[in-house]
């Protein structure tokens, strides 16, 4: 969590650090967004909400509740109506009422944009009909209330209002628009007669969505706000008229059909009626009793039922044959004309069992592959998998002779054997159940065949009996009965057709629009495109992305530490130098459990303020009663030694001596009461030798520091710059604490990589950084 906070702080710091560059980048992206919006053509949109009746024949149904009206699925009907609304026929009819052919554009320095003709400083009427597409460009300038100038092809022409102006073979009549201020734009008039392309473009700009149960939301997008409202209103009116016309056309066709059928039936009834009159006048015995008439009707009924039963019987026999050959499809009895729910249930049960048996056979061939959706079988499979997982874990640690492994293998083998037995048992049971169902299916079909056959035989006997009785009836009576029956049937059809025609006539007369306008379209005031807020936000986002890229590039190519964010914290305590900083560092050292502190102070190069920091630290320690020794260990370029040229001897003299440190009088090399350093003792670097680096490997360093620890509370060692002399890391084994000086704007970033690789086994690692002055 701490690292995340540091990263966020570093991010904000980098934004602040490169704020001017970021400001320029975001400003450029916002300016680009502004110019993008300026050159984009505004697109407006509006919508109209309509409701569609669920039943097209609602007027008929209201008058005739018992009429057979088709109930159309509402969702399918809405889809059908959407296709009609966006059809070429409807949209092309709208073009006859809304002018999409003659368009006027204004050209300025940003874009060429279509303009509402009502907002022009002139009105226009195209006189001649043009078959192909034309475009004319001109400037308009009013001279007074009756005259104006037209400038095109670099020439100026003077006209009077209501004159016919010919430009590029196009004849246009200009009128004065009194309420519009004069304008000096360049105008472009485009005359487009490509109807197919115009309709295609309009359809692409129409969007229709289904709302609630029976509502359609129709929206249209265009450059001209007023044209949107006009178009949507005209579209719905055209659609409603078309809908009404379709309903009326359908009723008209029905009425014509009924008229023809009624006329034919009327002629037939007249002909049969005349025959009946003749029979009655010739034969006086044509008055049948009720029983004879009923006998005749029953005979006709039985004769009609005979082929139906014969068909049923043949279908049942065919079904039985297919079942015996192994075909158990539920579609077998579709033509049997019987109520076969029980038999279909048996067939479905047989098919399910057959599928289950196939799965059992397949499962028995491969027990590892889970095919069978059987709860008990799945339970056993899971047990085997758990045992196999335990076995795999044990085999990673033990050999196959391990007792638990052998037990598990036997358990798995037994369970697999049990599974095989379980599957075989299931196969046997399912096979027996299949045979039982098959027997029941055949028995059911046999029962149906038997009952159908009995019924068929019974009807045949009845027909034979009735035929014998009817043969005794006089022929004249039979012929009369046939004519009477034919007359009754035609009369019944005649009445039905009259009723249907009446319904169609009423439907046509009472047809109402089944489309309601729920919400009317309005003239849109603000465009939907371009989306200014979205574009500006996108511009800011792109600006931020480029800013991050800019920061990354600057940081990558910048080798100098320019902020605290460039200092890797990690195992270091990072402290900014202030007036109280030295005391904070002293507090850290004072809380160190080690009795004597050896503090190494180093930098990346000779640029940082190392010397003054060491002196300030030593002076503050001295002020609280600590004995402090400063050792100038910079044997390459000692700052302290160069400041006091009078002190010629020092550390290098001790290290190059042939005697051990115990035999050397170290006191004579330590300088006390150095002017300007209070009570701090100083051990200067001494003379510079050609092979100074070799002195860093001298064992006397450890002996010397051990002796000095007994005399001083703090030993401040001025290390040579690690960034410049990485070899000095060998001295870190003698050091208890370290203080690394970083100066913003001077220290190189590569210093921290060297620092991390060289200074390892030190207790307190403090980085003290100086901001730019």
C-alpha positions in Angstrom: 0.0 0.0 0.0 2.9 2.3 0.8 4.5 1.7 -2.6 1.2 2.5 -4.3 1.0 5.8 -2.4 4.6 6.6 -3.4 3.9 5.8 -7.0 0.8 8.0 -7.0 2.7 10.8 -5.4 5.5 10.4 -8.0 2.9 10.5 -10.7 1.4 13.7 -9.5 4.9 15.2 -8.9 5.9 14.4 -12.5 2.7 16.0 -13.7 3.6 19.1 -11.7 7.2 18.9 -12.8 6.4 18.9 -16.5 3.2 21.0 -16.1 4.1 23.4 -18.9 4.7 20.7 -21.4 1.5 18.9 -20.3 -0.5 22.1 -20.5 0.7 22.6 -24.1 -0.1 19.0 -25.1 -3.6 19.1 -23.6 -4.2 22.6 -25.1 -3.2 21.3 -28.5 -5.5 18.3 -28.3 -8.4 20.6 -27.2 -7.7 22.9 -30.0 -7.7 19.9 -32.4 -11.0 18.8 -30.9 -12.4 22.3 -31.5 -11.3 22.4 -35.1 -12.7 18.8 -35.6 -16.1 20.0 -34.2 -16.0 23.1 -36.4 -15.5 21.1 -39.6 -18.1 18.4 -38.7 -21.6 18.9 -40.1 -24.2 19.0 -37.3 -26.8 16.1 -37.4 -30.1 16.5 -35.7 -32.6 13.8 -34.7 -36.3 13.6 -33.6 -38.8 10.8 -33.1 -42.4 9.9 -33.3 -44.2 7.3 -31.2 -47.0 5.3 -32.7 -49.3 2.5 -31.4 -50.5 -0.4 -33.6 -53.7 -2.3 -32.9 -53.2 -6.0 -32.1 -56.0 -7.1 -34.4 -56.2 -5.8 -38.0 -59.9 -6.9 -38.1 -61.0 -5.2 -34.8 -63.9 -3.4 -36.5 -65.4 -6.7 -37.8 -64.8 -8.5 -34.5 -66.6 -5.7 -32.6 -69.7 -6.2 -34.9 -69.4 -9.9 -35.2 -67.9 -11.4 -32.0 -68.4 -15.0 -33.2 -66.6 -14.4 -36.6 -63.5 -16.4 -37.3 -60.8 -13.6 -37.1 -57.2 -14.6 -37.3 -55.2 -13.5 -34.2 -51.8 -12.3 -35.4 -48.8 -12.6 -33.1 -48.0 -9.1 -32.0 -44.2 -9.3 -32.2 -44.3 -10.7 -35.7 -46.8 -8.0 -36.7 -44.6 -5.2 -35.4 -41.6 -6.7 -37.3 -43.9 -6.8 -40.4 -44.9 -3.1 -39.9 -41.3 -2.0 -39.4 -40.4 -3.5 -42.8 -43.3 -1.7 -44.4 -42.3 1.7 -42.8 -38.8 1.3 -44.1 -39.9 0.0 -47.5 -39.0 1.7 -50.8 -42.7 2.1 -51.7 -43.6 4.1 -48.5 -40.4 6.3 -48.5 -40.6 7.1 -52.3 -44.2 8.2 -51.7 -43.0 10.6 -49.0 -40.6 12.2 -51.5 -43.7 13.4 -53.5 -44.6 15.6 -50.5 -41.2 16.5 -48.9 -38.6 18.0 -51.2 -35.4 16.0 -51.0 -34.5 16.7 -54.7 -33.6 20.4 -54.5 -31.1 21.3 -51.8 -29.2 24.5 -50.9 -25.8 24.5 -49.3 -23.7 27.3 -47.7 -20.0 27.1 -48.2 -17.7 28.9 -45.6 -14.1 28.5 -44.6 -14.9 25.4 -42.4 -17.3 23.2 -44.4 -20.1 23.0 -46.9 -23.3 22.6 -45.0 -26.9 22.2 -46.1 -29.2 25.0 -45.0 -32.9 25.2 -44.4 -34.4 27.0 -47.5 -36.7 29.0 -45.1 -33.6 30.6 -43.6 -32.1 31.9 -46.9 -32.2 35.5 -47.8 -34.1 34.5 -51.0 -36.8 32.0 -51.9 -36.4 29.8 -55.0 -38.5 27.7 -57.3 -36.9 25.3 -59.9 -38.8 25.8 -63.1 -37.6 23.1 -65.5 -37.6 19.4 -64.9 -34.1 17.9 -65.1 -33.5 14.2 -65.5 -29.9 14.1 -64.4 -28.1 15.6 -61.4 -27.0 19.2 -61.5 -25.0 21.5 -59.2 -24.6 25.3 -59.4 -22.4 27.6 -57.2 -23.1 31.3 -56.9 -23.2 34.3 -54.6 -26.3 36.3 -53.8 -26.4 40.0 -53.1 -29.5 42.1 -52.7 -29.5 45.5 -54.4 -32.8 46.8 -53.1 -36.3 45.4 -52.4 -36.9 44.6 -56.1 -33.4 43.8 -57.5 -30.5 41.5 -56.6 -27.1 40.4 -58.0 -26.1 36.8 -58.8 -22.3 36.2 -59.1 -21.1 33.1 -60.7 -18.2 32.1 -63.0 -16.5 35.3 -61.8 -19.2 37.6 -63.3 -22.0 39.6 -61.8 -25.5 39.5 -63.1 -28.3 41.8 -62.2 -31.9 40.5 -61.9 -35.3 41.6 -60.6 -37.2 39.5 -58.1 -39.6 37.0 -59.8 -37.4 36.9 -62.9 -36.4 33.5 -64.2 -32.6 33.1 -63.8 -30.9 30.5 -65.9 -27.6 29.1 -64.5 -26.0 26.0 -65.9 -29.1 25.1 -67.9 -31.2 25.3 -64.7 -34.1 27.8 -64.6 -34.8 29.1 -61.1 -37.3 31.8 -60.0 -36.0 33.8 -57.1 -38.2 35.6 -54.6 -37.5 37.9 -51.7 -37.4 36.6 -48.2 -38.3 39.7 -46.2 -37.5 38.6 -42.6 -34.0 37.1 -43.2 -30.9 39.3 -43.0 -28.7 39.7 -46.0 -25.8 37.3 -46.4 -22.7 37.1 -48.5 -22.0 33.4 -48.3 -21.3 31.2 -51.3 -24.4 29.1 -52.1 -24.5 25.8 -53.8 -27.8 24.4 -55.2 -27.8 20.7 -55.9 -30.6 19.1 -57.9 -30.6 15.3 -57.4 -33.0 13.1 -59.4 -31.5 9.8 -58.4 -34.6 8.6 -56.5 -33.1 5.2 -55.6 -30.0 6.7 -54.0 -32.1 9.3 -52.1 -34.5 6.6 -50.8 -31.6 4.4 -49.8 -29.9 7.3 -47.8 -33.2 8.2 -46.1 -33.9 4.6 -45.1 -30.4 4.4 -43.6 -31.2 7.4 -41.4 -34.5 5.9 -40.1 -34.3 4.0 -36.9 -37.3 2.0 -35.6 -37.4 0.3 -32.2 -40.2 -1.7 -30.5 -41.4 -0.1 -27.2 -43.6 -1.9 -24.7 -46.2 -4.2 -26.2 -47.5 -2.5 -29.3 -45.5 0.7 -29.7 -43.0 1.7 -32.3 -40.5 4.5 -31.7 -39.5 5.9 -35.1 -36.5 8.3 -35.2 -35.0 10.1 -38.2 -31.6 11.9 -38.5 -31.0 14.8 -40.9 -29.0 18.1 -41.3 -32.1 20.2 -41.4 -34.1 20.2 -38.1 -37.4 21.5 -39.6 -37.2 18.8 -42.4 -37.0 16.1 -39.7 -40.4 17.0 -38.2 -42.0 17.4 -41.7 -40.5 14.0 -42.9 -41.7 12.0 -39.8 -45.2 13.5 -39.9 -45.5 12.8 -43.7 -44.0 9.3 -43.3 -46.6 8.3 -40.7 -49.5 9.9 -42.6 -48.4 8.0 -45.8 -48.0 4.8 -43.9 -51.5 5.2 -42.3 -53.1 5.9 -45.7 -51.3 2.9 -47.2 -52.4 0.7 -44.3 -56.0 1.8 -44.7 -55.8 1.2 -48.5 -54.5 -2.3 -47.9 -57.4 -3.1 -45.6 -59.9 -1.7 -48.1 -58.4 -3.5 -51.0 -58.6 -6.8 -49.2 -62.3 -6.2 -48.4 -63.0 -5.2 -52.0 -61.5 -8.4 -53.3 -63.6 -10.4 -50.9 -66.8 -8.6 -51.8 -66.1 -9.3 -55.5 -65.5 -13.0 -54.8 -68.7 -13.3 -52.7 -70.7 -11.5 -55.5 -69.6 -14.0 -58.1 -70.2 -17.0 -55.8 -73.6 -15.8 -54.8 -74.6 -15.2 -58.4 -73.6 -18.7 -59.4 -75.4 -20.3 -56.4 -78.5 -18.2 -57.1 -78.6 -19.6 -60.6 -78.1 -23.2 -59.3 -80.9 -22.8 -56.7 -83.2 -21.4 -59.3 -82.5 -24.4 -61.5 -83.0 -27.0 -58.7 -86.1 -25.2 -57.5 -87.7 -25.5 -61.0 -87.0 -29.2 -61.1 -88.5 -29.7 -57.7 -91.7 -27.9 -58.8 -92.0 -30.1 -61.9 -91.5 -33.3 -59.8 -94.2 -32.2 -57.4 -96.7 -31.5 -60.1 -96.1 -34.8 -61.9 -95.7 -37.1 -58.8 -98.4 -36.8 -56.2 -96.8 -39.5 -54.0 -93.7 -37.4 -53.1 -94.5 -36.9 -49.4 -92.1 -39.0 -47.5 -92.6 -39.9 -43.9 -90.0 -38.9 -41.3 -88.6 -42.4 -40.8 -87.8 -42.8 -44.5 -86.1 -39.4 -44.6 -84.0 -40.2 -41.6 -83.0 -43.6 -43.1 -81.8 -41.8 -46.2 -79.7 -39.3 -44.2 -78.1 -42.1 -42.1 -77.2 -44.0 -45.3 -75.4 -40.9 -46.7 -73.6 -40.4 -43.3 -72.4 -44.1 -43.2 -71.2 -44.0 -46.8 -69.1 -40.8 -46.0 -67.6 -42.5 -42.9 -66.7 -45.7 -44.7 -63.6 -44.4 -46.6 -62.4 -42.6 -43.5 -62.4 -45.8 -41.4 -60.7 -47.7 -44.2 -57.9 -45.1 -44.3 -57.5 -45.4 -40.5 -57.3 -49.1 -40.7 -54.6 -49.0 -43.4 -52.6 -46.5 -41.5 -52.7 -48.6 -38.3 -51.5 -51.7 -40.2 -48.7 -49.7 -41.8 -47.7 -48.3 -38.4 -47.6 -51.8 -36.9 -45.4 -53.0 -39.8 -42.9 -50.1 -39.3 -42.8 -50.8 -35.5 -42.0 -54.5 -36.1 -39.2 -53.3 -38.4 -37.7 -51.1 -35.7 -39.2 -47.7 -36.6 -40.6 -46.1 -33.4 -41.0 -42.5 -34.5 -43.9 -40.6 -33.0 -44.8 -39.3 -36.5 -46.0 -42.7 -37.6 -49.6 -42.2 -36.5 -50.1 -38.6 -37.6 -52.4 -39.8 -40.5 -54.3 -42.4 -38.5 -56.9 -39.8 -37.4 -57.1 -41.4 -34.0 -56.6 -39.9 -30.6 -53.2 -41.5 -29.9 -51.8 -39.7 -26.9 -51.3 -43.0 -25.0 -49.5 -44.6 -27.9 -47.3 -41.6 -28.5 -46.4 -41.6 -24.8 -45.3 -45.2 -25.1 -43.3 -44.4 -28.3 -41.5 -41.5 -26.6 -40.8 -43.7 -23.6 -39.3 -46.3 -25.9 -37.1 -43.7 -27.7 -35.8 -42.3 -24.4 -35.0 -45.8 -23.2 -33.2 -46.6 -26.4 -31.0 -43.5 -26.2 -30.3 -44.4 -22.5 -29.2 -47.9 -23.5 -26.9 -46.5 -26.2 -25.2 -44.3 -23.6 -24.9 -47.3 -21.3 -23.1 -49.3 -24.0 -20.8 -46.3 -24.8 -20.1 -45.7 -21.1 -19.2 -49.4 -20.6 -16.6 -49.1 -23.4 -14.9 -46.1 -21.7 -15.5 -45.7 -17.9 -13.2 -42.7 -17.7 -15.2 -40.6 -20.0 -18.3 -39.3 -18.2 -21.2 -39.9 -20.7 -24.0 -41.2 -18.4 -25.9 -38.6 -16.4 -26.6 -41.1 -13.7 -26.3 -39.8 -10.1 -25.2 -43.1 -8.6 -22.6 -43.6 -11.4 -21.2 -40.0 -11.0 -20.8 -40.7 -7.3 -18.7 -43.8 -7.9 -16.6 -41.9 -10.5 -15.9 -39.1 -8.1 -14.8 -41.7 -5.5 -12.4 -43.2 -8.0 -11.0 -39.8 -9.0 -10.4 -38.9 -5.3 -8.5 -42.2 -4.8 -6.5 -41.6 -8.0 -5.5 -38.1 -6.8 -4.4 -39.5 -3.4 -2.4 -42.2 -5.3 -0.7 -39.6 -7.5 0.3 -37.5 -4.4 1.7 -40.6 -2.7 3.6 -41.7 -5.9 5.4 -38.4 -5.9 7.0 -39.3 -2.5 7.0 -43.1 -2.3 7.6 -46.2 -4.5 4.8 -48.6 -5.6 5.8 -50.9 -2.7 4.6 -48.4 -0.1 1.6 -50.0 1.8 -0.8 -47.1 1.3 -0.1 -47.1 -2.5 -0.9 -50.8 -2.8 -4.1 -50.4 -0.8 -5.2 -47.5 -3.0 -4.5 -49.4 -6.2 -6.6 -52.4 -4.9 -9.4 -50.0 -3.9 -9.4 -48.3 -7.3 -9.4 -51.7 -9.1 -12.3 -53.0 -7.0 -14.3 -49.9 -7.6 -13.7 -50.0 -11.4 -14.8 -53.7 -11.3 -17.9 -52.6 -9.4 -18.6 -49.9 -12.0 -18.4 -52.5 -14.8 -20.9 -54.7 -13.0 -23.1 -51.8 -12.3 -23.2 -50.9 -16.0 -23.8 -54.4 -17.1 -26.7 -54.7 -14.7 -28.2 -51.4 -15.9 -27.9 -52.7 -19.5 -29.8 -55.9 -18.7 -32.5 -54.0 -16.9 -32.9 -51.4 -19.6 -33.0 -54.1 -22.3 -35.9 -55.9 -20.5 -37.7 -52.6 -20.1 -37.4 -51.9 -23.8 -38.8 -55.2 -24.7 -41.8 -54.7 -22.3 -42.5 -51.3 -23.8 -42.3 -52.8 -27.3 -44.8 -55.5 -26.4 -47.2 -52.9 -25.0 -46.8 -50.7 -28.2 -47.7 -53.7 -30.5 -50.6 -54.7 -28.3 -52.0 -51.2 -28.2 -51.8 -51.0 -32.1 -53.4 -54.5 -32.3 -56.3 -53.3 -30.1 -56.8 -50.2 -32.3 -56.8 -52.3 -35.4 -59.3 -54.8 -33.9 -61.7 -52.0 -32.8 -61.5 -50.2 -36.1 -62.1 -53.3 -38.0 -65.2 -54.1 -35.9 -66.5 -50.6 -36.5 -65.9 -50.9 -40.2 -67.7 -54.3 -40.5 -70.6 -52.8 -38.5 -70.9 -49.9 -40.9 -70.7 -52.1 -43.9 -73.6 -54.3 -42.5 -75.7 -51.2 -41.9 -75.1 -49.9 -45.4 -76.1 -53.2 -46.9 -79.3 -53.4 -44.7 -80.3 -49.8 -45.5 -79.6 -50.3 -49.3 -82.2 -53.2 -49.3 -84.8 -51.0 -47.6 -84.2 -48.1 -49.9 -84.5 -50.3 -53.0 -88.1 -50.8 -52.0 -88.8 -47.0 -52.1 -90.0 -45.7 -55.5 -87.4 -44.2 -57.8 -89.3 -41.0 -58.2 -89.2 -40.5 -54.4 -85.4 -41.1 -54.4 -84.8 -38.7 -57.1 -86.9 -36.1 -55.4 -85.0 -36.7 -52.1 -81.7 -36.2 -53.9 -82.8 -33.0 -55.5 -84.2 -31.7 -52.2 -80.9 -32.5 -50.4 -78.9 -30.7 -53.1 -81.3 -27.7 -52.8 -80.9 -27.6 -49.0 -77.1 -27.7 -49.2 -76.9 -25.0 -51.8 -79.4 -22.9 -49.9 -77.2 -23.2 -46.8 -74.1 -22.2 -48.7 -76.0 -19.3 -50.2 -77.0 -18.0 -46.8 -73.4 -18.3 -45.5 -72.0 -16.4 -48.5 -74.6 -13.6 -48.0 -73.5 -13.3 -44.4 -69.8 -13.2 -45.4 -70.5 -10.6 -48.0 -72.4 -8.5 -45.5 -69.4 -8.7 -43.1 -67.0 -7.7 -45.8 -69.2 -4.7 -46.9 -69.5 -3.6 -43.2 -65.7 -4.1 -42.7 -64.9 -2.0 -45.8 -67.3 0.7 -44.7 -66.2 0.7 -41.0 -62.4 0.3 -41.6 -60.6 2.6 -39.3 -56.9 3.4 -39.0 -55.4 0.9 -36.5 -52.4 3.2 -36.0 -52.5 5.8 -33.2 -49.9 8.6 -32.9 -48.9 8.6 -29.3 -46.2 11.3 -29.3 -45.7 13.8 -32.1 -42.3 14.8 -33.5 -40.7 18.1 -32.5 -38.1 20.3 -34.2 -34.8 19.4 -32.5 -32.8 22.3 -31.1 -29.4 20.6 -30.3 -27.6 18.3 -32.7 -26.8 14.7 -31.8 -23.6 14.9 -33.8 -20.9 15.9 -33.3 -21.0 15.1 -29.6 -19.1 18.1 -28.3 -18.7 17.0 -24.7 -17.6 13.5 -25.7 -15.1 14.9 -28.3 -13.7 17.4 -25.7 -13.4 14.7 -23.1 -11.7 12.5 -25.6 -9.4 15.3 -26.5 -8.5 15.7 -22.8 -8.0 11.9 -22.4 -5.8 11.8 -25.5 -3.9 14.8 -24.2 -3.3 12.9 -20.9 -2.1 9.8 -22.8 0.3 11.9 -24.8 1.3 13.6 -21.6 2.2 10.3 -20.0 4.1 9.4 -23.1 5.8 12.8 -23.0 6.8 12.3 -19.3 8.1 8.8 -20.0 10.2 10.0 -22.8 11.6 12.9 -20.8 12.3 10.6 -17.9 13.9 8.0 -20.1 16.3 10.5 -21.8 16.9 12.6 -18.6 19.9 11.1 -16.8 19.9 13.7 -14.0 17.7 13.5 -10.8 15.3 16.3 -11.1 12.8 15.6 -8.3 12.3 13.4 -5.3 10.3 11.1 -7.6 13.5 10.1 -9.3 15.0 8.8 -6.0 14.1 5.1 -5.4 13.1 4.7 -1.8 13.1 1.0 -1.3 15.5 0.1 1.6 16.6 3.8 2.0 15.2 6.5 4.2 14.8 9.5 1.9 15.0 12.8 3.7 14.9 16.3 2.3 17.4 18.7 3.7 16.0 21.5 5.9 17.2 23.4 8.9 15.9 20.5 11.1 17.0 17.7 8.9 20.4 17.1 10.6 18.7 16.7 14.0 16.4 14.2 12.4 19.4 12.2 11.1 21.1 12.4 14.5 17.9 11.1 16.1 18.2 8.0 13.9 21.8 7.4 14.8 21.2 8.0 18.5 18.5 5.3 18.5 21.0 2.9 16.9 21.7 0.1 19.4 25.4 0.0 18.4 27.5 1.9 21.0 29.8 3.6 18.5 28.6 4.8 15.1 30.8 4.9 12.0 29.0 7.0 9.4 30.1 6.9 5.8 29.1 10.0 3.8 29.4 9.8 0.0 28.0 11.1 -3.2 27.8 10.2 -6.9 30.5 12.7 -7.9 32.3 15.8 -6.7 29.4 18.1 -7.6 27.2 17.5 -4.5 27.5 19.4 -1.3 29.1 16.7 0.7 31.7 18.6 2.7 29.3 21.1 4.2 26.9 18.3 5.2 29.6 16.4 7.0 30.7 19.6 8.9 27.1 20.5 9.8 26.4 17.0 11.1 29.7 16.9 13.1 29.0 20.4 14.6 25.5 19.4 15.7 26.8 16.2 17.3 29.5 18.2 19.0 26.9 20.5 20.4 25.2 17.7 22.3 28.5 16.6 23.9 29.6 13.9 21.5 33.2 13.4 20.6 33.4 13.5 16.8 36.1 12.6 14.4 36.0 13.5 10.7 38.2 11.3 8.4 38.8 12.5 4.9 38.9 9.2 3.2 38.7 10.7 -0.3 42.3 9.7 -1.1 41.7 10.8 -4.7 40.6 14.4 -4.2 40.1 15.2 -0.6 38.0 18.4 -0.1 39.0 18.8 3.5 42.7 18.3 2.8 42.7 20.8 -0.1 41.0 23.4 2.2 43.8 23.2 4.8 47.0 22.9 2.7 49.0 23.4 5.9 48.2 19.9 7.0 50.4 17.7 4.9 50.1 14.4 6.7 47.1 12.2 7.3 45.4 8.8 6.5 47.7 7.8 3.6 50.7 8.2 5.9 49.3 5.7 8.3 48.3 3.2 5.7 51.7 3.3 3.9 53.6 2.9 7.2 55.5 -0.3 7.7 54.3 -0.4 11.3 50.9 -1.7 12.6 48.4 0.9 13.9 49.2 -0.1 17.5 52.8 0.8 17.0 52.0 4.1 15.3 51.4 7.3 17.2 48.0 8.1 15.6 47.5 11.1 17.7 50.2 13.1 15.8 48.2 12.6 12.5 44.9 13.8 14.1 44.3 17.5 14.0 42.5 19.0 16.9 41.1 22.5 17.3 41.0 23.1 13.5 40.0 26.6 12.9 36.3 26.9 12.1 35.4 23.3 13.2 34.9 23.8 16.9 35.9 20.8 19.0 35.7 18.4 16.0 38.9 16.4 15.4 40.1 15.9 11.8 42.1 13.2 10.1 43.0 14.5 6.7 43.6 12.3 3.6 47.3 13.0 3.4 49.5 12.9 0.4 48.0 11.4 -2.8 49.9 8.4 -4.1 49.9 7.0 -7.7 48.3 3.7 -6.6 45.9 5.1 -4.1 43.3 2.5 -4.9 45.5 -0.2 -3.5 45.3 1.4 -0.1 41.6 0.6 0.1 42.5 -3.1 0.5 44.9 -2.5 3.4 44.0 -4.4 6.6 45.2 -1.4 8.6 41.9 0.3 7.9 40.0 -2.1 10.2 42.7 -1.8 12.9 42.7 2.0 12.6 38.9 2.2 12.9 38.8 -0.3 15.8 41.3 1.9 17.8 39.4 5.1 16.9 36.1 3.7 18.0 37.4 3.6 21.6 38.1 7.3 21.5 35.1 8.8 19.7 31.3 8.5 19.8 31.0 9.2 16.1 33.4 8.8 13.2 32.3 10.6 10.1 34.1 9.3 7.0 34.2 11.3 3.9 34.1 8.5 1.3 35.3 9.1 -2.3 32.3 9.5 -4.7 30.9 6.0 -5.3 29.5 7.0 -8.7 33.1 7.9 -9.7 35.1 5.3 -7.8 32.9 2.2 -7.4 35.8 0.3 -5.9 35.3 2.1 -2.5 32.4 -0.3 -1.8 35.0 -2.6 -0.1 35.1 -0.1 2.8 31.4 -0.7 3.5 32.3 -3.7 5.8 33.8 -1.2 8.3 30.8 1.1 8.3 27.8 1.0 10.7 25.7 3.7 9.0 25.7 5.5 5.7 24.5 8.9 4.5 24.2 9.5 0.7 24.1 13.1 -0.5 21.9 13.7 -3.6 21.5 17.2 -5.1 18.6 17.7 -7.4 19.8 18.8 -10.8 23.3 17.4 -10.3 23.2 13.8 -9.2 22.9 11.3 -12.0 20.2 8.5 -11.8 22.8 5.8 -12.6 24.2 6.5 -9.1 21.4 4.6 -7.4 22.1 1.4 -9.5 25.8 1.6 -8.4 24.7 2.3 -4.8 22.4 -0.7 -4.7 25.0 -3.0 -6.1 27.9 -1.8 -3.8 26.4 -0.8 -0.4 24.7 -3.8 1.1 25.5 -4.8 4.7 24.9 -1.4 6.4 22.3 -0.8 9.1 20.9 2.7 8.4 21.0 3.8 4.8 19.9 7.5 4.5 19.6 9.5 1.4 19.7 13.2 2.0 18.6 15.3 -1.0 19.0 19.0 -1.7 16.4 20.8 -3.8 17.6 23.3 -6.5 18.5 26.6 -4.9 
